[in-house]
Amino acid sequence: MTKPAVARRHLPSSPFKPPVTRPPKQFAIGDRVTHDEYGLGRVIRIENEIAVFVDFGSLQARIMSPYGKLTKL
């Protein structure tokens, strides 16, 4: 099953709770992070909140927003 292309809007008359909107992830230089594929790393550069550069030791990677696989420790 695939996701819908556009998020569905919540109707005020719906008996269900509206979906929770999470704020975008914020990273700062020096933050310790973990990535699902690359493992532990440290943020070394931020590019206009579009991407972050992370040093994973043997690899430096540019991770694009919305940072689905990146988690701040």
CHARMM internal coordinates of N, CA and C (Angstrom, degrees):
IC EDIT
DIST 1 N 1 CA 1.4484
DIST 1 CA 1 C 1.5224
ANGL 1 N 1 CA 1 C 108.82
DIST 1 C 2 N 1.3230
ANGL 1 CA 1 C 2 N 117.55
DIHE 1 N 1 CA 1 C 2 N 138.75
DIST 2 N 2 CA 1.4548
ANGL 1 C 2 N 2 CA 121.45
DIHE 1 CA 1 C 2 N 2 CA -178.31
DIST 2 CA 2 C 1.5222
ANGL 2 N 2 CA 2 C 110.43
DIHE 1 C 2 N 2 CA 2 C -104.60
DIST 2 C 3 N 1.3294
ANGL 2 CA 2 C 3 N 115.34
DIHE 2 N 2 CA 2 C 3 N 159.41
DIST 3 N 3 CA 1.4644
ANGL 2 C 3 N 3 CA 121.40
DIHE 2 CA 2 C 3 N 3 CA 177.55
DIST 3 CA 3 C 1.5241
ANGL 3 N 3 CA 3 C 109.55
DIHE 2 C 3 N 3 CA 3 C -76.93
DIST 3 C 4 N 1.3292
ANGL 3 CA 3 C 4 N 117.37
DIHE 3 N 3 CA 3 C 4 N 150.34
DIST 4 N 4 CA 1.4642
ANGL 3 C 4 N 4 CA 118.53
DIHE 3 CA 3 C 4 N 4 CA 174.99
DIST 4 CA 4 C 1.5307
ANGL 4 N 4 CA 4 C 109.62
DIHE 3 C 4 N 4 CA 4 C -68.59
DIST 4 C 5 N 1.3123
ANGL 4 CA 4 C 5 N 116.63
DIHE 4 N 4 CA 4 C 5 N 149.18
DIST 5 N 5 CA 1.4596
ANGL 4 C 5 N 5 CA 121.61
DIHE 4 CA 4 C 5 N 5 CA -177.66
DIST 5 CA 5 C 1.5222
ANGL 5 N 5 CA 5 C 111.68
DIHE 4 C 5 N 5 CA 5 C -67.86
DIST 5 C 6 N 1.3145
ANGL 5 CA 5 C 6 N 117.39
DIHE 5 N 5 CA 5 C 6 N -32.37
DIST 6 N 6 CA 1.4606
ANGL 5 C 6 N 6 CA 122.06
DIHE 5 CA 5 C 6 N 6 CA -178.48
DIST 6 CA 6 C 1.5230
ANGL 6 N 6 CA 6 C 108.23
DIHE 5 C 6 N 6 CA 6 C -122.90
DIST 6 C 7 N 1.3328
ANGL 6 CA 6 C 7 N 115.83
DIHE 6 N 6 CA 6 C 7 N 139.36
DIST 7 N 7 CA 1.4602
ANGL 6 C 7 N 7 CA 119.29
DIHE 6 CA 6 C 7 N 7 CA 177.88
DIST 7 CA 7 C 1.5235
ANGL 7 N 7 CA 7 C 109.62
DIHE 6 C 7 N 7 CA 7 C -67.15
DIST 7 C 8 N 1.3007
ANGL 7 CA 7 C 8 N 115.49
DIHE 7 N 7 CA 7 C 8 N 137.37
DIST 8 N 8 CA 1.4647
ANGL 7 C 8 N 8 CA 119.49
DIHE 7 CA 7 C 8 N 8 CA -179.99
DIST 8 CA 8 C 1.5208
ANGL 8 N 8 CA 8 C 110.07
DIHE 7 C 8 N 8 CA 8 C -78.25
DIST 8 C 9 N 1.3152
ANGL 8 CA 8 C 9 N 116.05
DIHE 8 N 8 CA 8 C 9 N 142.33
DIST 9 N 9 CA 1.4548
ANGL 8 C 9 N 9 CA 119.43
DIHE 8 CA 8 C 9 N 9 CA 179.89
DIST 9 CA 9 C 1.5176
ANGL 9 N 9 CA 9 C 109.71
DIHE 8 C 9 N 9 CA 9 C -83.47
DIST 9 C 10 N 1.3032
ANGL 9 CA 9 C 10 N 115.66
DIHE 9 N 9 CA 9 C 10 N 153.10
DIST 10 N 10 CA 1.4615
ANGL 9 C 10 N 10 CA 121.99
DIHE 9 CA 9 C 10 N 10 CA -178.85
DIST 10 CA 10 C 1.5239
ANGL 10 N 10 CA 10 C 108.85
DIHE 9 C 10 N 10 CA 10 C -91.06
DIST 10 C 11 N 1.3187
ANGL 10 CA 10 C 11 N 116.51
DIHE 10 N 10 CA 10 C 11 N 127.18
DIST 11 N 11 CA 1.4595
ANGL 10 C 11 N 11 CA 120.61
DIHE 10 CA 10 C 11 N 11 CA 178.41
DIST 11 CA 11 C 1.5286
ANGL 11 N 11 CA 11 C 109.86
DIHE 10 C 11 N 11 CA 11 C -84.04
DIST 11 C 12 N 1.3343
ANGL 11 CA 11 C 12 N 117.90
DIHE 11 N 11 CA 11 C 12 N 136.16
DIST 12 N 12 CA 1.4645
ANGL 11 C 12 N 12 CA 120.66
DIHE 11 CA 11 C 12 N 12 CA -179.41
DIST 12 CA 12 C 1.5306
ANGL 12 N 12 CA 12 C 112.90
DIHE 11 C 12 N 12 CA 12 C -60.33
DIST 12 C 13 N 1.3233
ANGL 12 CA 12 C 13 N 117.78
DIHE 12 N 12 CA 12 C 13 N -26.89
DIST 13 N 13 CA 1.4610
ANGL 12 C 13 N 13 CA 121.16
DIHE 12 CA 12 C 13 N 13 CA -178.22
DIST 13 CA 13 C 1.5350
ANGL 13 N 13 CA 13 C 112.83
DIHE 12 C 13 N 13 CA 13 C -86.56
DIST 13 C 14 N 1.3283
ANGL 13 CA 13 C 14 N 117.48
DIHE 13 N 13 CA 13 C 14 N 1.33
DIST 14 N 14 CA 1.4589
ANGL 13 C 14 N 14 CA 121.34
DIHE 13 CA 13 C 14 N 14 CA -177.94
DIST 14 CA 14 C 1.5296
ANGL 14 N 14 CA 14 C 110.83
DIHE 13 C 14 N 14 CA 14 C -70.76
DIST 14 C 15 N 1.3260
ANGL 14 CA 14 C 15 N 117.73
DIHE 14 N 14 CA 14 C 15 N 140.33
DIST 15 N 15 CA 1.4631
ANGL 14 C 15 N 15 CA 120.19
DIHE 14 CA 14 C 15 N 15 CA 177.38
DIST 15 CA 15 C 1.5307
ANGL 15 N 15 CA 15 C 112.51
DIHE 14 C 15 N 15 CA 15 C -78.35
DIST 15 C 16 N 1.3256
ANGL 15 CA 15 C 16 N 117.63
DIHE 15 N 15 CA 15 C 16 N -7.37
DIST 16 N 16 CA 1.4492
ANGL 15 C 16 N 16 CA 121.90
DIHE 15 CA 15 C 16 N 16 CA -178.27
DIST 16 CA 16 C 1.5203
ANGL 16 N 16 CA 16 C 110.76
DIHE 15 C 16 N 16 CA 16 C -93.95
DIST 16 C 17 N 1.3191
ANGL 16 CA 16 C 17 N 116.11
DIHE 16 N 16 CA 16 C 17 N 153.72
DIST 17 N 17 CA 1.4641
ANGL 16 C 17 N 17 CA 120.84
DIHE 16 CA 16 C 17 N 17 CA 178.11
DIST 17 CA 17 C 1.5277
ANGL 17 N 17 CA 17 C 109.72
DIHE 16 C 17 N 17 CA 17 C -69.38
DIST 17 C 18 N 1.3375
ANGL 17 CA 17 C 18 N 116.93
DIHE 17 N 17 CA 17 C 18 N 147.90
DIST 18 N 18 CA 1.4658
ANGL 17 C 18 N 18 CA 118.90
DIHE 17 CA 17 C 18 N 18 CA 177.41
DIST 18 CA 18 C 1.5315
ANGL 18 N 18 CA 18 C 109.85
DIHE 17 C 18 N 18 CA 18 C -68.58
DIST 18 C 19 N 1.3330
ANGL 18 CA 18 C 19 N 117.06
DIHE 18 N 18 CA 18 C 19 N 152.85
DIST 19 N 19 CA 1.4645
ANGL 18 C 19 N 19 CA 119.22
DIHE 18 CA 18 C 19 N 19 CA 179.07
DIST 19 CA 19 C 1.5260
ANGL 19 N 19 CA 19 C 111.03
DIHE 18 C 19 N 19 CA 19 C -65.54
DIST 19 C 20 N 1.3129
ANGL 19 CA 19 C 20 N 115.32
DIHE 19 N 19 CA 19 C 20 N 146.88
DIST 20 N 20 CA 1.4554
ANGL 19 C 20 N 20 CA 121.15
DIHE 19 CA 19 C 20 N 20 CA -179.77
DIST 20 CA 20 C 1.5214
ANGL 20 N 20 CA 20 C 108.68
DIHE 19 C 20 N 20 CA 20 C -80.67
DIST 20 C 21 N 1.3218
ANGL 20 CA 20 C 21 N 116.76
DIHE 20 N 20 CA 20 C 21 N 127.27
DIST 21 N 21 CA 1.4589
ANGL 20 C 21 N 21 CA 120.40
DIHE 20 CA 20 C 21 N 21 CA 176.58
DIST 21 CA 21 C 1.5223
ANGL 21 N 21 CA 21 C 107.55
DIHE 20 C 21 N 21 CA 21 C -98.49
DIST 21 C 22 N 1.3194
ANGL 21 CA 21 C 22 N 115.57
DIHE 21 N 21 CA 21 C 22 N 119.04
DIST 22 N 22 CA 1.4511
ANGL 21 C 22 N 22 CA 120.99
DIHE 21 CA 21 C 22 N 22 CA -179.26
DIST 22 CA 22 C 1.5168
ANGL 22 N 22 CA 22 C 109.49
DIHE 21 C 22 N 22 CA 22 C -89.33
DIST 22 C 23 N 1.3284
ANGL 22 CA 22 C 23 N 116.72
DIHE 22 N 22 CA 22 C 23 N 141.76
DIST 23 N 23 CA 1.4629
ANGL 22 C 23 N 23 CA 118.47
DIHE 22 CA 22 C 23 N 23 CA 177.01
DIST 23 CA 23 C 1.5274
ANGL 23 N 23 CA 23 C 110.13
DIHE 22 C 23 N 23 CA 23 C -68.17
DIST 23 C 24 N 1.3237
ANGL 23 CA 23 C 24 N 117.05
DIHE 23 N 23 CA 23 C 24 N 152.17
DIST 24 N 24 CA 1.4689
ANGL 23 C 24 N 24 CA 118.72
DIHE 23 CA 23 C 24 N 24 CA 179.55
DIST 24 CA 24 C 1.5258
ANGL 24 N 24 CA 24 C 110.72
DIHE 23 C 24 N 24 CA 24 C -63.55
DIST 24 C 25 N 1.3298
ANGL 24 CA 24 C 25 N 115.73
DIHE 24 N 24 CA 24 C 25 N 150.26
DIST 25 N 25 CA 1.4602
ANGL 24 C 25 N 25 CA 120.19
DIHE 24 CA 24 C 25 N 25 CA -179.75
DIST 25 CA 25 C 1.5171
ANGL 25 N 25 CA 25 C 109.46
DIHE 24 C 25 N 25 CA 25 C -69.19
DIST 25 C 26 N 1.3312
ANGL 25 CA 25 C 26 N 115.56
DIHE 25 N 25 CA 25 C 26 N 137.41
DIST 26 N 26 CA 1.4590
ANGL 25 C 26 N 26 CA 122.07
DIHE 25 CA 25 C 26 N 26 CA 178.57
DIST 26 CA 26 C 1.5227
ANGL 26 N 26 CA 26 C 108.40
DIHE 25 C 26 N 26 CA 26 C -115.22
DIST 26 C 27 N 1.3139
ANGL 26 CA 26 C 27 N 116.71
DIHE 26 N 26 CA 26 C 27 N 131.74
DIST 27 N 27 CA 1.4512
ANGL 26 C 27 N 27 CA 121.89
DIHE 26 CA 26 C 27 N 27 CA 177.92
DIST 27 CA 27 C 1.5201
ANGL 27 N 27 CA 27 C 109.20
DIHE 26 C 27 N 27 CA 27 C -124.25
DIST 27 C 28 N 1.3351
ANGL 27 CA 27 C 28 N 116.11
DIHE 27 N 27 CA 27 C 28 N 149.84
DIST 28 N 28 CA 1.4544
ANGL 27 C 28 N 28 CA 122.47
DIHE 27 CA 27 C 28 N 28 CA 176.47
DIST 28 CA 28 C 1.5244
ANGL 28 N 28 CA 28 C 108.01
DIHE 27 C 28 N 28 CA 28 C -123.38
DIST 28 C 29 N 1.3214
ANGL 28 CA 28 C 29 N 115.80
DIHE 28 N 28 CA 28 C 29 N 157.80
DIST 29 N 29 CA 1.4554
ANGL 28 C 29 N 29 CA 120.44
DIHE 28 CA 28 C 29 N 29 CA 178.58
DIST 29 CA 29 C 1.5252
ANGL 29 N 29 CA 29 C 108.52
DIHE 28 C 29 N 29 CA 29 C -62.79
DIST 29 C 30 N 1.3170
ANGL 29 CA 29 C 30 N 115.38
DIHE 29 N 29 CA 29 C 30 N 131.18
DIST 30 N 30 CA 1.4578
ANGL 29 C 30 N 30 CA 121.12
DIHE 29 CA 29 C 30 N 30 CA -179.10
DIST 30 CA 30 C 1.5189
ANGL 30 N 30 CA 30 C 114.27
DIHE 29 C 30 N 30 CA 30 C 97.18
DIST 30 C 31 N 1.3322
ANGL 30 CA 30 C 31 N 118.35
DIHE 30 N 30 CA 30 C 31 N -8.85
DIST 31 N 31 CA 1.4703
ANGL 30 C 31 N 31 CA 121.14
DIHE 30 CA 30 C 31 N 31 CA 179.11
DIST 31 CA 31 C 1.5219
ANGL 31 N 31 CA 31 C 110.07
DIHE 30 C 31 N 31 CA 31 C -64.73
DIST 31 C 32 N 1.3341
ANGL 31 CA 31 C 32 N 115.84
DIHE 31 N 31 CA 31 C 32 N 138.02
DIST 32 N 32 CA 1.4625
ANGL 31 C 32 N 32 CA 121.45
DIHE 31 CA 31 C 32 N 32 CA 173.16
DIST 32 CA 32 C 1.5202
ANGL 32 N 32 CA 32 C 107.30
DIHE 31 C 32 N 32 CA 32 C -83.85
DIST 32 C 33 N 1.3241
ANGL 32 CA 32 C 33 N 116.67
DIHE 32 N 32 CA 32 C 33 N 132.54
DIST 33 N 33 CA 1.4581
ANGL 32 C 33 N 33 CA 121.58
DIHE 32 CA 32 C 33 N 33 CA -177.16
DIST 33 CA 33 C 1.5261
ANGL 33 N 33 CA 33 C 109.77
DIHE 32 C 33 N 33 CA 33 C -135.44
DIST 33 C 34 N 1.3097
ANGL 33 CA 33 C 34 N 115.65
DIHE 33 N 33 CA 33 C 34 N 164.37
DIST 34 N 34 CA 1.4515
ANGL 33 C 34 N 34 CA 121.87
DIHE 33 CA 33 C 34 N 34 CA 172.22
DIST 34 CA 34 C 1.5257
ANGL 34 N 34 CA 34 C 108.21
DIHE 33 C 34 N 34 CA 34 C -129.96
DIST 34 C 35 N 1.3223
ANGL 34 CA 34 C 35 N 115.01
DIHE 34 N 34 CA 34 C 35 N 143.98
DIST 35 N 35 CA 1.4520
ANGL 34 C 35 N 35 CA 122.22
DIHE 34 CA 34 C 35 N 35 CA -179.25
DIST 35 CA 35 C 1.5226
ANGL 35 N 35 CA 35 C 107.99
DIHE 34 C 35 N 35 CA 35 C -122.44
DIST 35 C 36 N 1.3196
ANGL 35 CA 35 C 36 N 117.31
DIHE 35 N 35 CA 35 C 36 N 142.75
DIST 36 N 36 CA 1.4613
ANGL 35 C 36 N 36 CA 121.37
DIHE 35 CA 35 C 36 N 36 CA -176.93
DIST 36 CA 36 C 1.5292
ANGL 36 N 36 CA 36 C 112.66
DIHE 35 C 36 N 36 CA 36 C -60.10
DIST 36 C 37 N 1.3254
ANGL 36 CA 36 C 37 N 118.52
DIHE 36 N 36 CA 36 C 37 N -33.24
DIST 37 N 37 CA 1.4662
ANGL 36 C 37 N 37 CA 121.26
DIHE 36 CA 36 C 37 N 37 CA -177.88
DIST 37 CA 37 C 1.5215
ANGL 37 N 37 CA 37 C 112.89
DIHE 36 C 37 N 37 CA 37 C -99.75
DIST 37 C 38 N 1.3461
ANGL 37 CA 37 C 38 N 117.92
DIHE 37 N 37 CA 37 C 38 N -39.69
DIST 38 N 38 CA 1.4554
ANGL 37 C 38 N 38 CA 121.84
DIHE 37 CA 37 C 38 N 38 CA -171.27
DIST 38 CA 38 C 1.5274
ANGL 38 N 38 CA 38 C 113.93
DIHE 37 C 38 N 38 CA 38 C -93.82
DIST 38 C 39 N 1.3223
ANGL 38 CA 38 C 39 N 118.76
DIHE 38 N 38 CA 38 C 39 N -20.03
DIST 39 N 39 CA 1.4623
ANGL 38 C 39 N 39 CA 121.54
DIHE 38 CA 38 C 39 N 39 CA 179.35
DIST 39 CA 39 C 1.5201
ANGL 39 N 39 CA 39 C 112.79
DIHE 38 C 39 N 39 CA 39 C 92.89
DIST 39 C 40 N 1.3534
ANGL 39 CA 39 C 40 N 116.00
DIHE 39 N 39 CA 39 C 40 N -147.43
DIST 40 N 40 CA 1.4624
ANGL 39 C 40 N 40 CA 122.10
DIHE 39 CA 39 C 40 N 40 CA -175.95
DIST 40 CA 40 C 1.5169
ANGL 40 N 40 CA 40 C 111.38
DIHE 39 C 40 N 40 CA 40 C -79.51
DIST 40 C 41 N 1.3449
ANGL 40 CA 40 C 41 N 115.48
DIHE 40 N 40 CA 40 C 41 N 144.07
DIST 41 N 41 CA 1.4484
ANGL 40 C 41 N 41 CA 119.92
DIHE 40 CA 40 C 41 N 41 CA 179.01
DIST 41 CA 41 C 1.5111
ANGL 41 N 41 CA 41 C 111.37
DIHE 40 C 41 N 41 CA 41 C -160.30
DIST 41 C 42 N 1.3363
ANGL 41 CA 41 C 42 N 115.41
DIHE 41 N 41 CA 41 C 42 N -178.35
DIST 42 N 42 CA 1.4648
ANGL 41 C 42 N 42 CA 122.43
DIHE 41 CA 41 C 42 N 42 CA 179.64
DIST 42 CA 42 C 1.5273
ANGL 42 N 42 CA 42 C 108.45
DIHE 41 C 42 N 42 CA 42 C -134.02
DIST 42 C 43 N 1.3435
ANGL 42 CA 42 C 43 N 116.21
DIHE 42 N 42 CA 42 C 43 N 135.52
DIST 43 N 43 CA 1.4671
ANGL 42 C 43 N 43 CA 121.73
DIHE 42 CA 42 C 43 N 43 CA 179.10
DIST 43 CA 43 C 1.5259
ANGL 43 N 43 CA 43 C 108.43
DIHE 42 C 43 N 43 CA 43 C -69.49
DIST 43 C 44 N 1.3422
ANGL 43 CA 43 C 44 N 116.48
DIHE 43 N 43 CA 43 C 44 N 126.62
DIST 44 N 44 CA 1.4618
ANGL 43 C 44 N 44 CA 120.40
DIHE 43 CA 43 C 44 N 44 CA -179.33
DIST 44 CA 44 C 1.5327
ANGL 44 N 44 CA 44 C 112.70
DIHE 43 C 44 N 44 CA 44 C -112.36
DIST 44 C 45 N 1.3340
ANGL 44 CA 44 C 45 N 117.05
DIHE 44 N 44 CA 44 C 45 N -19.26
DIST 45 N 45 CA 1.4714
ANGL 44 C 45 N 45 CA 119.99
DIHE 44 CA 44 C 45 N 45 CA 180.00
DIST 45 CA 45 C 1.5113
ANGL 45 N 45 CA 45 C 109.83
DIHE 44 C 45 N 45 CA 45 C -158.96
DIST 45 C 46 N 1.3335
ANGL 45 CA 45 C 46 N 116.55
DIHE 45 N 45 CA 45 C 46 N 146.81
DIST 46 N 46 CA 1.4651
ANGL 45 C 46 N 46 CA 122.27
DIHE 45 CA 45 C 46 N 46 CA 177.72
DIST 46 CA 46 C 1.5213
ANGL 46 N 46 CA 46 C 107.61
DIHE 45 C 46 N 46 CA 46 C -121.63
DIST 46 C 47 N 1.3227
ANGL 46 CA 46 C 47 N 115.97
DIHE 46 N 46 CA 46 C 47 N 135.10
DIST 47 N 47 CA 1.4616
ANGL 46 C 47 N 47 CA 121.54
DIHE 46 CA 46 C 47 N 47 CA -176.86
DIST 47 CA 47 C 1.5209
ANGL 47 N 47 CA 47 C 110.35
DIHE 46 C 47 N 47 CA 47 C -115.17
DIST 47 C 48 N 1.3218
ANGL 47 CA 47 C 48 N 117.47
DIHE 47 N 47 CA 47 C 48 N 89.49
DIST 48 N 48 CA 1.4700
ANGL 47 C 48 N 48 CA 124.41
DIHE 47 CA 47 C 48 N 48 CA 175.36
DIST 48 CA 48 C 1.5222
ANGL 48 N 48 CA 48 C 114.25
DIHE 47 C 48 N 48 CA 48 C 47.49
DIST 48 C 49 N 1.3071
ANGL 48 CA 48 C 49 N 117.70
DIHE 48 N 48 CA 48 C 49 N 36.23
DIST 49 N 49 CA 1.4646
ANGL 48 C 49 N 49 CA 123.89
DIHE 48 CA 48 C 49 N 49 CA 179.92
DIST 49 CA 49 C 1.5356
ANGL 49 N 49 CA 49 C 112.39
DIHE 48 C 49 N 49 CA 49 C 57.77
DIST 49 C 50 N 1.3300
ANGL 49 CA 49 C 50 N 116.79
DIHE 49 N 49 CA 49 C 50 N 18.92
DIST 50 N 50 CA 1.4604
ANGL 49 C 50 N 50 CA 122.05
DIHE 49 CA 49 C 50 N 50 CA 175.69
DIST 50 CA 50 C 1.5189
ANGL 50 N 50 CA 50 C 109.42
DIHE 49 C 50 N 50 CA 50 C -98.11
DIST 50 C 51 N 1.3204
ANGL 50 CA 50 C 51 N 115.48
DIHE 50 N 50 CA 50 C 51 N -34.69
DIST 51 N 51 CA 1.4609
ANGL 50 C 51 N 51 CA 120.54
DIHE 50 CA 50 C 51 N 51 CA -178.17
DIST 51 CA 51 C 1.5213
ANGL 51 N 51 CA 51 C 109.58
DIHE 50 C 51 N 51 CA 51 C -151.97
DIST 51 C 52 N 1.3257
ANGL 51 CA 51 C 52 N 115.67
DIHE 51 N 51 CA 51 C 52 N 157.74
DIST 52 N 52 CA 1.4607
ANGL 51 C 52 N 52 CA 121.73
DIHE 51 CA 51 C 52 N 52 CA 172.64
DIST 52 CA 52 C 1.5244
ANGL 52 N 52 CA 52 C 107.74
DIHE 51 C 52 N 52 CA 52 C -125.76
DIST 52 C 53 N 1.3219
ANGL 52 CA 52 C 53 N 115.34
DIHE 52 N 52 CA 52 C 53 N 145.67
DIST 53 N 53 CA 1.4517
ANGL 52 C 53 N 53 CA 121.79
DIHE 52 CA 52 C 53 N 53 CA 175.33
DIST 53 CA 53 C 1.5137
ANGL 53 N 53 CA 53 C 107.12
DIHE 52 C 53 N 53 CA 53 C -101.75
DIST 53 C 54 N 1.3411
ANGL 53 CA 53 C 54 N 116.16
DIHE 53 N 53 CA 53 C 54 N 127.42
DIST 54 N 54 CA 1.4547
ANGL 53 C 54 N 54 CA 121.61
DIHE 53 CA 53 C 54 N 54 CA -175.16
DIST 54 CA 54 C 1.5203
ANGL 54 N 54 CA 54 C 108.94
DIHE 53 C 54 N 54 CA 54 C -123.56
DIST 54 C 55 N 1.3415
ANGL 54 CA 54 C 55 N 115.33
DIHE 54 N 54 CA 54 C 55 N 134.06
DIST 55 N 55 CA 1.4587
ANGL 54 C 55 N 55 CA 122.14
DIHE 54 CA 54 C 55 N 55 CA 176.01
DIST 55 CA 55 C 1.5180
ANGL 55 N 55 CA 55 C 108.04
DIHE 54 C 55 N 55 CA 55 C -95.19
DIST 55 C 56 N 1.3281
ANGL 55 CA 55 C 56 N 116.59
DIHE 55 N 55 CA 55 C 56 N 114.82
DIST 56 N 56 CA 1.4614
ANGL 55 C 56 N 56 CA 122.04
DIHE 55 CA 55 C 56 N 56 CA -179.72
DIST 56 CA 56 C 1.5233
ANGL 56 N 56 CA 56 C 111.52
DIHE 55 C 56 N 56 CA 56 C -101.46
DIST 56 C 57 N 1.3210
ANGL 56 CA 56 C 57 N 117.86
DIHE 56 N 56 CA 56 C 57 N 17.65
DIST 57 N 57 CA 1.4587
ANGL 56 C 57 N 57 CA 121.54
DIHE 56 CA 56 C 57 N 57 CA -178.85
DIST 57 CA 57 C 1.5128
ANGL 57 N 57 CA 57 C 110.43
DIHE 56 C 57 N 57 CA 57 C 94.60
DIST 57 C 58 N 1.3048
ANGL 57 CA 57 C 58 N 117.78
DIHE 57 N 57 CA 57 C 58 N -80.59
DIST 58 N 58 CA 1.4603
ANGL 57 C 58 N 58 CA 121.35
DIHE 57 CA 57 C 58 N 58 CA -179.26
DIST 58 CA 58 C 1.5248
ANGL 58 N 58 CA 58 C 112.81
DIHE 57 C 58 N 58 CA 58 C -87.87
DIST 58 C 59 N 1.3348
ANGL 58 CA 58 C 59 N 116.68
DIHE 58 N 58 CA 58 C 59 N -4.85
DIST 59 N 59 CA 1.4600
ANGL 58 C 59 N 59 CA 121.30
DIHE 58 CA 58 C 59 N 59 CA -174.55
DIST 59 CA 59 C 1.5197
ANGL 59 N 59 CA 59 C 109.58
DIHE 58 C 59 N 59 CA 59 C -146.19
DIST 59 C 60 N 1.3312
ANGL 59 CA 59 C 60 N 116.63
DIHE 59 N 59 CA 59 C 60 N 138.66
DIST 60 N 60 CA 1.4549
ANGL 59 C 60 N 60 CA 121.12
DIHE 59 CA 59 C 60 N 60 CA 170.28
DIST 60 CA 60 C 1.5221
ANGL 60 N 60 CA 60 C 106.63
DIHE 59 C 60 N 60 CA 60 C -112.58
DIST 60 C 61 N 1.3396
ANGL 60 CA 60 C 61 N 116.05
DIHE 60 N 60 CA 60 C 61 N 126.25
DIST 61 N 61 CA 1.4591
ANGL 60 C 61 N 61 CA 120.08
DIHE 60 CA 60 C 61 N 61 CA -174.73
DIST 61 CA 61 C 1.5194
ANGL 61 N 61 CA 61 C 110.82
DIHE 60 C 61 N 61 CA 61 C -125.07
DIST 61 C 62 N 1.3209
ANGL 61 CA 61 C 62 N 114.78
DIHE 61 N 61 CA 61 C 62 N 148.10
DIST 62 N 62 CA 1.4687
ANGL 61 C 62 N 62 CA 122.53
DIHE 61 CA 61 C 62 N 62 CA 174.30
DIST 62 CA 62 C 1.5296
ANGL 62 N 62 CA 62 C 106.32
DIHE 61 C 62 N 62 CA 62 C -99.98
DIST 62 C 63 N 1.3362
ANGL 62 CA 62 C 63 N 116.52
DIHE 62 N 62 CA 62 C 63 N 114.57
DIST 63 N 63 CA 1.4543
ANGL 62 C 63 N 63 CA 122.26
DIHE 62 CA 62 C 63 N 63 CA -178.23
DIST 63 CA 63 C 1.5263
ANGL 63 N 63 CA 63 C 107.65
DIHE 62 C 63 N 63 CA 63 C -103.92
DIST 63 C 64 N 1.3262
ANGL 63 CA 63 C 64 N 116.20
DIHE 63 N 63 CA 63 C 64 N 122.56
DIST 64 N 64 CA 1.4597
ANGL 63 C 64 N 64 CA 121.77
DIHE 63 CA 63 C 64 N 64 CA -177.12
DIST 64 CA 64 C 1.5297
ANGL 64 N 64 CA 64 C 111.12
DIHE 63 C 64 N 64 CA 64 C -84.89
DIST 64 C 65 N 1.3265
ANGL 64 CA 64 C 65 N 115.64
DIHE 64 N 64 CA 64 C 65 N 151.36
DIST 65 N 65 CA 1.4618
ANGL 64 C 65 N 65 CA 122.06
DIHE 64 CA 64 C 65 N 65 CA 174.80
DIST 65 CA 65 C 1.5180
ANGL 65 N 65 CA 65 C 108.18
DIHE 64 C 65 N 65 CA 65 C -64.87
DIST 65 C 66 N 1.2851
ANGL 65 CA 65 C 66 N 121.89
DIHE 65 N 65 CA 65 C 66 N 143.36
DIST 66 N 66 CA 1.4612
ANGL 65 C 66 N 66 CA 133.91
DIHE 65 CA 65 C 66 N 66 CA 20.66
DIST 66 CA 66 C 1.5218
ANGL 66 N 66 CA 66 C 114.85
DIHE 65 C 66 N 66 CA 66 C -94.75
DIST 66 C 67 N 1.3109
ANGL 66 CA 66 C 67 N 120.25
DIHE 66 N 66 CA 66 C 67 N 17.59
DIST 67 N 67 CA 1.4598
ANGL 66 C 67 N 67 CA 124.57
DIHE 66 CA 66 C 67 N 67 CA 171.77
DIST 67 CA 67 C 1.5165
ANGL 67 N 67 CA 67 C 112.63
DIHE 66 C 67 N 67 CA 67 C 58.50
DIST 67 C 68 N 1.3226
ANGL 67 CA 67 C 68 N 118.70
DIHE 67 N 67 CA 67 C 68 N 44.01
DIST 68 N 68 CA 1.4480
ANGL 67 C 68 N 68 CA 122.54
DIHE 67 CA 67 C 68 N 68 CA -177.57
DIST 68 CA 68 C 1.5160
ANGL 68 N 68 CA 68 C 114.49
DIHE 67 C 68 N 68 CA 68 C -59.53
DIST 68 C 69 N 1.3319
ANGL 68 CA 68 C 69 N 118.33
DIHE 68 N 68 CA 68 C 69 N -36.96
DIST 69 N 69 CA 1.4523
ANGL 68 C 69 N 69 CA 121.26
DIHE 68 CA 68 C 69 N 69 CA -176.58
DIST 69 CA 69 C 1.5170
ANGL 69 N 69 CA 69 C 113.19
DIHE 68 C 69 N 69 CA 69 C -99.34
DIST 69 C 70 N 1.3376
ANGL 69 CA 69 C 70 N 118.08
DIHE 69 N 69 CA 69 C 70 N 3.01
DIST 70 N 70 CA 1.4559
ANGL 69 C 70 N 70 CA 122.98
DIHE 69 CA 69 C 70 N 70 CA -176.30
DIST 70 CA 70 C 1.5136
ANGL 70 N 70 CA 70 C 110.32
DIHE 69 C 70 N 70 CA 70 C -106.71
DIST 70 C 71 N 1.3366
ANGL 70 CA 70 C 71 N 116.19
DIHE 70 N 70 CA 70 C 71 N 130.66
DIST 71 N 71 CA 1.4663
ANGL 70 C 71 N 71 CA 121.38
DIHE 70 CA 70 C 71 N 71 CA -177.88
DIST 71 CA 71 C 1.5239
ANGL 71 N 71 CA 71 C 109.34
DIHE 70 C 71 N 71 CA 71 C -130.82
DIST 71 C 72 N 1.3322
ANGL 71 CA 71 C 72 N 116.06
DIHE 71 N 71 CA 71 C 72 N 134.67
DIST 72 N 72 CA 1.4535
ANGL 71 C 72 N 72 CA 121.01
DIHE 71 CA 71 C 72 N 72 CA 176.73
DIST 72 CA 72 C 1.5225
ANGL 72 N 72 CA 72 C 109.60
DIHE 71 C 72 N 72 CA 72 C -78.74
DIST 72 C 73 N 1.3340
ANGL 72 CA 72 C 73 N 116.62
DIHE 72 N 72 CA 72 C 73 N 137.61
DIST 73 N 73 CA 1.4586
ANGL 72 C 73 N 73 CA 121.13
DIHE 72 CA 72 C 73 N 73 CA 178.84
DIST 73 CA 73 C 1.5103
ANGL 73 N 73 CA 73 C 111.14
DIHE 72 C 73 N 73 CA 73 C -94.31
END
COOR INIT
IC SEED 1 N 1 CA 1 C
IC BUILD
